Amino acid sequence: MKRMLLTVVLMSLVLGGIAFAQNEADQVYIKAMQASSPVEKAKLLKDYISQYAGKGNQYDSYAYANLGILQYQAKQFNNETIDLMEKAIAAGGIDDMMKGTLLTFIADLSLKTNQFEKAKNCAQQCIQHAAAAKGKEAEAGNAAAWTKMAGGGHYLMAQALEKSGNIKGALDSYNQAFITLKAPAILGEVKRIGKTYYDAGKFAEAEPVFRYLAGTGLDSESMTILAQILDKQGKKDEAKQIFTDMYAKNKTGAMAYNIGIMLANEAKTNPAVTDDAVAFLLDASFLDPKRSKQCLDTARYLFFSQDKEWNSRIKQMEESQALVKDWTNTINTKFGDKGEEDLTPDERREYRKLKELIDKETVTLNALQTQMKSGSGKFDALVAAAKKRVGK
């Protein structure tokens, strides 16, 4: 935007033609415009205005305009600079490009000084002026410059509307600016508004913003954010479809993770999607190094949660291991290093009974471990398939 404004400034300064000097006032203006430094030029223009402005001289409007532009370039963002530019327009006699430049700068200065109604008014005038000038036959060669000026007007209008609280209007004007200027940077302003809504948890307000951004095809992140917004509003089928479509085009860890987590949540009430959740989370475990362990652990939990006896078998194994450990400790404590032939008949009977219990429980434990290994083997096969699927 700034580059466009400065381009227009240079054109305006050139177009602010200097006619043949006919009197002392003209000579003072010409001397000012020929000054080598902006500071000297501004001083001489002020001298001209103080001595000759308002007396019917031909350069009054350009003196006001060029002094206002010099002050704008010097970052004198105040009402004095605005007043100079407004006097230039009111005096009349300036060319179309200069008038458009001044309207643009007045709108920008009004924004900088929190005069939002004035900013909106001048931005609208700028848009209308640029459209009218572009339609003139004599301006056919400057069509691109007028298009840029109109786009700049839409951008300034959007800024003024946003700062005055009219977000819907601001979004419409940002859209017009983008359509006119084809500048992707403008979408950054739209995204900033959407992120403000998103961060505040205003998902209904954020949704149309990110739908618009996603529709431009120029911001892939906005598509992801849109899917997340839909998910948070309970529009899970649409969100899942967006994620799935994106993953089909570009297999990334973030996409696989988002789909896997959505399906994992859905699996709580719809077990039929558990296998798909596991598959996407395993993909993510290979594609997203930062979340690798989290994704693998979640996939493992989901997989084994389908086996209703799994937790029961784990508990049984723990109980069996505890019993074997207790009985072994009892044998070691009571009988130490004694061989069976060294035991008394009563000790021998107790020893054999404990050994029998240990052997029986070990058979149970081995059977449980076999079942657990079978399930683990199936999960390991899924991990291997995911690794191959994502090319790792």
N, C-alpha and C positions, 0 to 999 in steps of 0.2 A: 504494500500500500504506500509506504513512504517513498519508494522508488518512483511509483507512478506520479505521486504528488510533485516531486522535485522535477520530473520530466516536464510536467505541465507548467511549472514555474519558469523553467528556462524558455519554453516556447512563448510564454506570456511576455517575458522581458524582451524577447526579440520582436514580438508583434506590437509591443508598446512603442510604435514608431515615432520617430522624431522628425517633425516637419521643419522646413526652413525657418530659422529664427526671424521673427518679425518685430519683436520688441524686447525690452529689458527682461521681462518675466520669462519669455521663451529662452533667452540666453542663460538665465540662472538655472532653469530646468535642465537644459542641455548640458551645462557644466556639471550638474549633479550626476546625471546619468553616465557621464564620461569619467567620473572619479574612479580611481584605481582600487580603492579599498571599500568594503561594505560600510565601515564606520564613517569614513569621509562622505560617502554617498548618502548615508542616512542623515548626517548633519546638514548637508546642502539641501536635501529634500525638505527637511524641517524648516530651513531658512526660507525656501520657496513658499511653503505653506503659510508660514507666519506673515510673509510680506505680500503675497500675491493671490492666495487662494480666495475664492468667492468674489473675484472682481471680473469675471468673464473671460479669464485666460484659457487658452485651449488645452493646457496640460494639467489642469487641476486634478481631474479624475485619475490620471496616470501617476501624478505625484503622490496622491493618497494611496493608490494601489501599490506602487513600488516601495513606498516607505513601510506600508503594512506587511508586505512580503518580506522585506529585510528584517523587520522585527520578529516575524514568525520564524525566519531562518535562524535568528539569534536567540530563539527560545524565549522570547518575551510573550508568554502566553497569558495575556491579560485583556481587560476590557478596552484599554487604549488601542491595542492592535486590532481588536474587533471593530472599534469605532472608525478607525482609518479605512478599513476595507468596506464597511457599510457606506461611508461617505463617498468612496470611489464609485460604488454601484449607483448611489443616489445621484451623483453628479452627471452620470450618463456619458456617452461618447466613447466608452471603452469597447474593445472588440469582444467577440463572443468567447474566445478562449480565455482572455483575462477575466471576464465575468465569471465563467465557470470555475476558474482557479480560485477566485476570491470566495465564491459560495462554498467550495470545498473546504477552504481554510477556515472560514467562519464557523462551519459546522464542526470541524475538528477542534477549534479553539473553544467553542461552546461546550463540547464534551469535556475538555480539559479543565474548564472552569465551572463544571456542574450545572450548566444552563441547558438542561436536556430538551425543553420545549423549543428553544431557539435552535438547538442542534437538529432536531427533527424537521423543523421548518426549512432550515437552510439545506439539509440533505435532500428533502423533497424538491426544493427549487433547483438544486444541482441536477437531480435526475431528469426533471422536466426540461431544463435548459439544454442539457446534453442531447436529449432525444430530439428537441426542436432544431438544434444547430446541425446535428448529423443529417437531418432531412434536407438541408439546404444544398442546392446544386453546387454552390461555390465551395462547400466544405467536403466534397466527395473524397478529396485526397487526405482528409484528416479523420476518416471514419473510425480508424482504430483508436485514435486518441479520444474521440468522443465516447466510444464504447467503454474505454478504461475509466473515463470520468463518470459515466453513468454507473458502472460497477462500483466505483469508489463511493458514490452517493448512496447506493444500496447498503454498502458495508457500514458507512457512518450512521445511516438510519438504523441498522441493526444494533449498533453499539448504543445509540441513544435510547432505543426501545428497551433494550436489556437493562440499562442502568436506571430507567424509570419504572422497571418492574413488569413490563409487558413482554413476557418471555415468548409467548406464542407469536406475537408480531415480530419479535427479534429473529426467531427461527425462520419465519417466512422471508424476512429481508436478507438474512444470511444466505438462504437458498437462492434468492434472486442475484445476490452478489456472486455466488459460485457459478450460477448458470451464465452470467454475463462475462465474468473474468476467467472462468475455467482455472481458478487458482486453488489447488488442494489445501493450501494453508488455511483457507477460510473454513474448511471442514474442521480444523482444529478448534476453532471458536465454538462450533456447534457441539463438538465432542466434549468440550469443557463444560458446557451447560448440562449435557447429558450426565456427565460424571458427577456434577454437583447434586443432581437429583438422585443418582444411584447411591452415592455415599451417604445421603440423608435418608435412604430407605424409601424414597418416593418412586417406587418401581413403575407405577401406572403412568407417572409423568415422564419417566426416563424411557419407557418403551417406544413411543413414537419417534423420539430423537434418534435412538439407535436403529430403529427400523429404517429411518431415512438414510442414516450413515451406511448401514449395511447395503442398502439398495444402490448406493453409488458404485459399489464394487471397488472402492479405492482404499478401504480400511478394513482389513480382515479381522482385526481385533474387535471391531464393533459387532461383527457377526457373533463372535464368542460371547461378548457382553450381553447381546440381545438374547441369546439362548439362556444365559444365566438369569436374566431378568424374567423371562417367561417361566423358567423353572421355579423361581421364587414366588411367582404369582399363581402357581399351581397349573400352569399351562404346559404340563410335562410332555405330552405327546409331541407338540410342536417343537419344544426345546430339544427333545431327543432327536427328532428328525433333522433339525438344523445341525446338531453336533455330528450325527451319523453321516450326513451329506458332506460335511466339511472333512470328516475323517477319511471318507472314501477318496477325496481329492488329494488330501495331504495328511499322511499318517504321522501325527505328532503325539508326543507323550501327554501334552496338556489335553488334547482332544480325547485320547483314550481314557485318561483319568476322569475327565468330566462325564463321559458317557458311563464309565464303570461305576462311579459314585451315584449317578442318577439311577442306574439300574439296581444298584445295591439297596438304595432306599425303597425302590419300588418292590424289590423282592420280599420286603417285610410283610407285604400284603398280597403279593403275587409271586409265589415261589417259582412259577414257570420261567421267569426271566433270570433266575439265579445263574444258570450256565453262561448266559451272555454276559452278565456282570463279571463273572470270573474271567472270561476270555478277554474282555477289554482291560480289566485291571492287570492281568498278566502281560498284555501288550504294553501297558503303561510302565510296568516294572522294568522293562528293557529299554523303553524309549525315553523315560524320564528319570535320569540318574538320581536326582534330588529326592524323588518320592519312591524310589525303587523298593526299599524295605517296607514302607507303609502299604504300597500297592500289593506286594507279595503277601504280607501278613493278612491284609483284608481279603484277598482272593482265597487264601488258605482257610480262613475262618468261614467264608461263605460256602466254600466247597464242602467242608466237613460238617457244616451245620445242616446240610441236606440229609445226612445220615443221623437219624433220630437216636440211634443207639451209641453213637460215637462218644458222647460225653459220659454215658453210662459205662462204656467199656474202659474209658480212661479212669473213671472212679474205681471200677473193679480192679484194674491193674494196680492202682495205688494201694488199695486195700490188701491185695495179694502180696505185693512187695513188702508191705509193712508186717504182715503175718510171718512171712518167710524170714524176715530180718529178726523179729522178736523170738521165734522158735530157735533160730540159729544162735542168737545171743544166749538163750537159756541153756542150750547144749554146751556152749563154750564156757559159760559161767559155772554150771554144775559139774561138768565132767572134764573140762580142761583137755589135757593131752592123753587122757586114759584111753586105752583101747577097750573094745567091748568085752574082751576076756578078763579085763581088770575090774569090771563093774560087779557090784553085788546083784543078786537076782532082781531085787526091787529097782535098782538103778537101771539094770539092763531093760526091764520092761518099760520104764519111763523113757529111756533113750530111744528104744525102737518105736514107741508111740509118737515121739516128736519127729523122728525121721520119716515116719509114714505120713504125718501131717505135712511136712515140708515137701516130700515127693509129690503128694496129691495136689498141693497148692501150686507147685512148679508146673505141673501138667496144665492146670487152669491158666496160669500166667502165660505159658508158651502159646496156648490156643488163642488167647487174647492178643498177644503180640503178632501172631500170624494174621489175624483179622485186621489189625492196625496197619501192618505192612502192606496188605493188599490195597487198602484205601490210600495210603501214602504213595504207593506205586502208581495208582491212577492219577493222583494229583501231579506227581513228577512227570508223567506222560503229557499232561496238559501244559506244564511249564516248558517242556521240550518243544511241544508243538507251537507254543507262542513265540519262542525264541526263533524257530525256523520261519514262522509266519512274518515276523518283522525284519528278518534278515540279519539277525545278530549271531 
